[in-house]
């Protein structure tokens, strides 16, 4: 079996709960309507205490950016893997996620003894043996770190690309399906970086009012 699905009972299993050394992998942007899916990979070879390390969604932007610099300084290895909107449309979100994970670890010249994925990532076709741990992005330090560097990288991308699409406010909603974003889509239609397979609901809404 390629992956082990850990449970809360495994918290008492020292063979599983030993988080150092380990490679942590997590993604951001899977549910966005526009822009890329981004995977972070962080390898901690030692037990570094980094104050405030947790799931990127629970942190403010300034906190994430400060932690991102600390992570890059402390970690033995950091990498980002990207799957772009056209790849998501062509492949499907699952296959694009596997692709981004592979890209994130391509520069590794070794196979880590232990690789942790967040519990939401169950990649049966991912070739590297890994442990899927519940709430890993808030418990496993390397996964928390991966979540943070991925979030900062994706946010920066959406902020930069928003200059080319000023009417879509990507720098504010980062491509997620907020009410403001939906209103913009209904008014302007799709941009070149929207995931067409994620925005089919717009056509259904139009049909309801025709």
QUIDATA-V496084 format. One record per residue. N is the residue number from 1. PHI is phi as a letter, one per 40 degrees, with the letter a starting at -180 (* if undefined). PSI is psi in radians with two decimals (none if undefined). D_CENTER is the distance of its C-alpha to the mean C-alpha in Angstrom with 1 decimal. Layout:
N_PHI_PSI_D_CENTER + N_PHI_PSI_D_CENTER
This chain:
1_*_2.35_23.8 + 2_c_-0.62_20.6 + 3_b_2.71_18.7 + 4_b_2.15_20.1 + 5_c_1.78_19.1 + 6_c_2.76_20.0 + 7_b_3.05_21.6 + 8_c_-0.48_22.7 + 9_c_-0.46_25.9 + 10_c_-0.12_24.3 + 11_c_-0.39_23.9 + 12_c_0.03_27.6 + 13_c_1.88_27.1 + 14_c_-0.45_27.2 + 15_c_-0.47_26.1 + 16_c_-0.71_22.7 + 17_c_-0.17_22.3 + 18_c_1.79_23.0 + 19_c_-0.04_19.8 + 20_b_2.32_21.4 + 21_c_2.67_21.2 + 22_a_2.70_17.8 + 23_c_2.26_14.7 + 24_b_2.40_11.5 + 25_b_2.33_8.2 + 26_a_2.79_4.9 + 27_b_2.77_1.5 + 28_b_2.62_2.4 + 29_g_0.16_5.8 + 30_c_-0.65_6.8 + 31_c_0.08_9.9 + 32_c_2.71_10.8 + 33_c_-0.30_14.3 + 34_a_2.73_14.0 + 35_g_-3.10_12.3 + 36_c_2.86_9.6 + 37_c_2.33_6.4 + 38_b_2.32_4.8 + 39_b_2.30_4.4 + 40_b_2.52_6.3 + 41_b_2.18_9.6 + 42_b_2.29_12.3 + 43_b_2.02_15.7 + 44_b_2.11_18.2 + 45_c_-0.25_21.7 + 46_b_2.89_23.4 + 47_c_1.50_23.1 + 48_c_2.29_22.2 + 49_c_2.03_22.6 + 50_b_1.90_20.2 + 51_c_2.28_21.3 + 52_g_0.06_18.9 + 53_c_2.09_15.9 + 54_a_-3.08_13.8 + 55_d_2.29_10.8 + 56_d_-0.50_9.6 + 57_c_-0.35_10.7 + 58_c_0.06_14.1 + 59_b_2.64_14.7 + 60_c_2.82_16.4 + 61_d_-0.79_15.5 + 62_c_-0.65_18.3 + 63_c_-0.76_17.4 + 64_c_-0.77_13.8 + 65_c_-0.65_15.6 + 66_c_-0.79_18.3 + 67_c_-0.61_16.2 + 68_d_-0.73_14.2 + 69_c_-0.69_17.7 + 70_c_-0.75_18.8 + 71_d_-0.83_16.0 + 72_c_-0.49_16.8 + 73_c_-0.65_20.4 + 74_c_-0.63_20.3 + 75_c_2.53_18.0 + 76_c_-0.50_19.8 + 77_a_2.32_16.9 + 78_b_2.43_13.7 + 79_a_2.76_11.9 + 80_b_2.39_9.4 + 81_b_2.44_9.1 + 82_b_2.51_9.3 + 83_b_2.07_10.4 + 84_c_2.91_12.5 + 85_d_-0.68_14.0 + 86_c_-0.51_17.1 + 87_c_-0.66_15.5 + 88_c_-0.77_13.8 + 89_c_-0.65_17.3 + 90_c_-0.67_19.1 + 91_c_-0.67_17.3 + 92_h_2.80_15.7 + 93_c_-0.63_12.2 + 94_c_-0.87_12.5 + 95_c_-0.60_14.0 + 96_c_-0.62_11.6 + 97_c_-0.77_8.8 + 98_d_-0.75_11.5 + 99_c_-0.80_12.4 + 100_c_-0.67_9.2 + 101_c_-0.76_9.3 + 102_c_-0.75_13.0 + 103_c_-0.60_12.8 + 104_c_-0.51_10.8 + 105_b_0.12_13.7 + 106_d_-0.53_16.5 + 107_c_-0.11_18.1 + 108_c_2.26_18.7 + 109_b_0.36_22.4 + 110_a_2.86_22.5 + 111_b_1.96_21.2 + 112_c_2.55_20.1 + 113_c_-0.53_22.1 + 114_b_2.20_19.3 + 115_b_2.22_15.6 + 116_b_2.34_13.6 + 117_b_2.64_10.7 + 118_c_2.68_9.9 + 119_d_-0.34_12.6 + 120_c_-0.14_10.7 + 121_b_1.77_10.0 + 122_b_1.56_13.5 + 123_b_1.56_13.8 + 124_c_-0.41_17.5 + 125_c_0.07_17.8 + 126_c_2.22_15.6 + 127_c_-0.30_18.5 + 128_c_2.28_17.7 + 129_c_2.35_19.0 + 130_a_2.85_16.6 + 131_b_2.17_16.8 + 132_c_2.02_14.8 + 133_b_2.27_15.4 + 134_d_2.30_15.6 + 135_f_0.57_13.7 + 136_d_-0.55_12.7 + 137_c_-0.16_10.2 + 138_b_0.03_13.5 + 139_b_-0.81_15.9 + 140_c_2.03_15.0 + 141_d_-0.74_15.1 + 142_c_-0.55_13.3 + 143_c_-0.71_10.2 + 144_d_-0.78_10.6 + 145_c_-0.72_11.0 + 146_c_-0.70_7.9 + 147_c_-0.71_6.0 + 148_c_-0.83_8.7 + 149_c_-0.55_8.9 + 150_c_-0.73_5.6 + 151_c_-0.77_6.6 + 152_c_-0.75_10.1 + 153_c_-0.78_9.8 + 154_c_-0.74_8.5 + 155_d_-0.77_11.1 + 156_c_-0.69_13.7 + 157_c_-0.82_13.3 + 158_c_-0.58_14.0 + 159_c_-0.76_16.7 + 160_c_-0.74_18.4 + 161_c_-0.33_18.4 + 162_c_-0.39_19.8 + 163_c_-0.44_23.0 + 164_c_-0.26_23.6 + 165_b_1.10_23.1 + 166_c_-0.45_24.7 + 167_c_-0.20_25.6 + 168_b_-0.17_22.1 + 169_f_0.71_21.0 + 170_c_-0.45_17.4 + 171_c_-0.30_17.6 + 172_c_-0.97_18.1 + 173_c_-0.12_16.0 + 174_f_0.39_13.2 + 175_g_-0.04_13.7 + 176_c_2.83_13.2 + 177_c_0.99_16.3 + 178_c_2.90_18.3 + 179_c_-0.73_22.1 + 180_c_-0.68_22.7 + 181_c_-0.77_20.4 + 182_c_-0.72_22.1 + 183_c_-0.70_25.4 + 184_c_-0.72_24.7 + 185_c_-0.72_23.9 + 186_c_-0.48_27.1 + 187_c_-0.72_29.0 + 188_b_-0.26_27.7 + 189_g_-3.01_26.1 + 190_c_2.55_23.1 + 191_c_3.14_22.2 + 192_c_-0.25_21.5 + 193_b_0.17_17.7 + 194_c_2.61_17.5 + 195_c_1.87_16.4 + 196_c_-0.62_19.8 + 197_c_-0.26_19.0 + 198_c_-0.15_17.0 + 199_b_0.34_20.0 + 200_c_-0.35_22.9 + 201_c_-0.43_23.7 + 202_c_-0.72_25.3 + 203_c_-0.68_27.9 + 204_c_-0.67_28.6 + 205_c_-0.70_29.1 + 206_c_-0.70_31.5 + 207_c_-0.60_33.4 + 208_c_-0.44_34.0 + 209_b_-0.02_35.8 + 210_c_none_37.8
